[in-house]
Amino acid sequence: MNAIYRYRWMVILLAVAFLAASCGKKVSRMEAGEVKDLSGRWNDTDSQLVSKEMIKDSLSWPWINQWIQKKGKNPAVMTLGVKNKSSEHINTRTFMKDLERAFLRSGRVTVVADSEQKKAIRAERADQQTGSVGNPAAIGRELGADFILTGELNTISDQEGGKRIMFYQINLELINVETNTKVWIGDKKIKKFIEKSKLRF
């Protein structure tokens, strides 16, 4: 009887150990550009698709050359937030930062700090004026924005049973601060078909 009892406990302990091992977390590295959809919601691949499309489109429009020919200098752009009007929590800063980087890398567009960054910089500059810094930053040399980059992200969802279609539309607009005219409008549409798998026993 004792042997049977011990055997049962050994089987139970082995089963618990197996379950604990199978429930462990496994992490594997992926390439940044590798596509892998898990939930069907917005992900890093979508952000990269938006970045690629918007960068290519914004730098190909005539607004940059027109500004340089008229003013004799690169246009200065400030990026504002993208209004997320979707039902998901989406970090839009990822593709906006990609745009800023592309502007700078082109050598034809100047990117200026946004409002939050300016507050921090001004506070630091004021602190330097009253502190013991050897060469404090000069006041009154801020470069204002010639253009504001802003936009919206909208979604449309259609669902029937275990099937769902998610449609994302991202619109970005570049607005001349002085004239309030729009010099570039970019858009990217992403459509996903999501189907829940049926469990089979």
Number of C-alpha atoms within 10 A of each C-alpha: 6 7 8 9 9 11 12 12 12 12 11 12 12 12 12 12 12 11 11 10 10 10 9 8 6 6 6 4 5 9 6 9 9 9 12 11 13 9 9 14 13 18 15 17 15 18 18 16 14 25 20 15 13 24 19 13 14 21 18 12 13 11 16 18 17 12 14 14 10 8 10 10 14 17 20 18 24 19 22 15 13 19 15 17 12 15 10 11 10 16 14 18 14 14 20 24 13 17 23 19 13 20 19 12 11 10 9 16 19 19 21 20 17 15 12 8 11 13 12 11 13 14 11 13 16 15 14 16 15 9 10 9 10 8 8 15 15 11 10 6 7 11 11 13 19 20 24 20 21 18 21 17 19 16 17 12 13 10 12 8 7 10 12 16 15 17 15 17 16 20 18 19 19 23 19 19 14 9 9 11 11 15 15 18 17 17 16 17 15 14 14 14 12 17 14 10 8 7 5 4 3
